[in-house]
Amino acid sequence: METGKGQPGSEEVNTAPWITVSNITERHLFRLLGTELDYGESEAITLCTEEKAAMILLDEKAARRKAQCMGLTVLGTVGILIWARRNGHIDSLREQLKNLTTRGGFRLSRAVCDHALQSVGEMPT
């Protein structure tokens, strides 16, 4: 697996002691997924099935659908931020969603943002 050299945060990821780099062994599944998804998503889903992981982090809609069809539990970036807000790891979900869209280049619909904010009590119902 190639790590993002030169990308913001890549050095932290490359040196984090809690991150383990693993290679897939199930090449057939990887190639099959690759007919519909890109390389990284195909590899992530394959590794998730091999490791029998509790969940997989995916944001791309097609990859999320494919993983869910395979019976995998899928969580996205917004879901992680909701969890972090509920557990006191971040003070403002609104601020983090704004950072995702303005600084991170994420495309989030107004409906997704509103639903997320409502779920943590940062937006009137």
C-alpha positions as CSV (number, residue, x, y, z in Angstrom):
1,M,0.0,0.0,0.0
2,E,1.3,3.4,-0.9
3,T,1.2,6.1,1.7
4,G,0.6,9.7,0.7
5,K,4.1,11.2,0.5
6,G,4.1,14.9,0.7
7,Q,0.4,15.2,1.6
8,P,-0.6,17.2,4.6
9,G,-0.4,14.8,7.6
10,S,1.4,12.1,5.7
11,E,4.5,12.3,8.0
12,E,2.3,11.9,11.0
13,V,0.6,8.9,9.4
14,N,3.9,7.3,8.4
15,T,5.3,7.5,11.9
16,A,2.2,6.8,14.0
17,P,2.9,3.8,16.2
18,W,-0.8,2.8,16.2
19,I,-1.1,2.4,12.4
20,T,-0.2,-0.9,10.9
21,V,0.4,-1.3,7.1
22,S,-1.0,-4.6,5.8
23,N,-1.0,-6.1,2.4
24,I,-4.0,-8.0,0.9
25,T,-3.8,-11.6,0.1
26,E,-7.1,-12.2,-1.7
27,R,-6.2,-10.9,-5.1
28,H,-9.3,-12.4,-6.8
29,L,-11.7,-10.3,-4.7
30,F,-9.4,-7.2,-5.2
31,R,-9.5,-7.6,-9.0
32,L,-13.3,-8.2,-8.9
33,L,-13.9,-5.1,-6.9
34,G,-11.5,-3.2,-9.2
35,T,-14.0,-3.6,-12.1
36,E,-16.3,-1.2,-10.3
37,L,-14.2,0.8,-7.8
38,D,-10.8,2.5,-7.8
39,Y,-7.6,0.9,-6.4
40,G,-7.7,2.3,-2.9
41,E,-11.3,1.4,-2.2
42,S,-10.9,-2.1,-3.7
43,E,-7.9,-2.7,-1.5
44,A,-9.6,-1.3,1.6
45,I,-12.7,-3.4,1.2
46,T,-10.6,-6.5,0.5
47,L,-8.5,-6.0,3.6
48,C,-11.6,-5.3,5.7
49,T,-13.0,-8.7,4.7
50,E,-9.6,-10.5,5.2
51,E,-9.1,-9.0,8.7
52,K,-12.8,-9.4,9.6
53,A,-12.8,-5.8,10.7
54,A,-15.7,-4.4,12.7
55,M,-16.1,-1.6,10.3
56,I,-14.6,0.2,7.3
57,L,-14.2,3.9,6.7
58,L,-15.3,4.9,3.3
59,D,-16.7,8.2,1.9
60,E,-17.1,7.5,-1.8
61,K,-20.8,6.6,-2.5
62,A,-20.2,3.6,-4.8
63,A,-17.7,2.1,-2.5
64,R,-20.0,2.5,0.5
65,R,-22.8,0.8,-1.4
66,K,-20.6,-2.1,-2.5
67,A,-19.3,-2.6,1.1
68,Q,-22.8,-2.5,2.5
69,C,-24.0,-5.0,-0.1
70,M,-21.1,-7.3,1.1
71,G,-22.4,-7.0,4.7
72,L,-19.7,-4.7,6.0
73,T,-20.4,-2.0,8.5
74,V,-19.5,1.3,6.9
75,L,-18.7,4.6,8.6
76,G,-17.7,7.8,6.8
77,T,-15.8,10.9,7.8
78,V,-19.0,12.7,8.9
79,G,-19.9,9.7,11.0
80,I,-16.6,9.8,12.8
81,L,-17.0,13.5,13.5
82,I,-20.5,12.8,14.9
83,W,-18.9,10.2,17.2
84,A,-16.1,12.5,18.2
85,R,-18.6,15.3,19.0
86,R,-20.8,13.0,21.1
87,N,-17.8,11.7,23.0
88,G,-16.3,15.1,23.7
89,H,-13.3,14.9,21.4
90,I,-14.3,18.0,19.4
91,D,-16.2,21.0,20.6
92,S,-18.1,21.9,17.4
93,L,-19.3,19.6,14.7
94,R,-20.3,22.7,12.7
95,E,-16.7,24.0,12.7
96,Q,-15.3,20.6,11.6
97,L,-17.8,20.3,8.8
98,K,-16.9,23.7,7.6
99,N,-13.2,22.8,7.7
100,L,-13.9,19.7,5.7
101,T,-15.6,21.6,2.9
102,T,-13.5,24.8,2.8
103,R,-10.0,23.4,3.6
104,G,-10.4,19.7,2.8
105,G,-12.3,20.0,-0.4
106,F,-15.1,17.6,0.7
107,R,-18.5,17.9,-1.0
108,L,-21.3,17.6,1.5
109,S,-24.9,18.2,0.8
110,R,-26.9,20.6,2.9
111,A,-29.1,17.7,3.9
112,V,-26.1,15.7,5.2
113,C,-24.8,18.6,7.2
114,D,-28.2,19.5,8.6
115,H,-28.8,15.9,9.6
116,A,-25.4,15.6,11.3
117,L,-25.8,18.9,13.2
118,Q,-29.3,17.9,14.4
119,S,-28.0,14.5,15.6
120,V,-25.6,16.2,18.0
121,G,-27.9,19.1,19.0
122,E,-26.1,21.8,17.1
123,M,-29.1,22.7,15.0
124,P,-32.7,23.2,16.0
125,T,-35.0,20.4,14.8
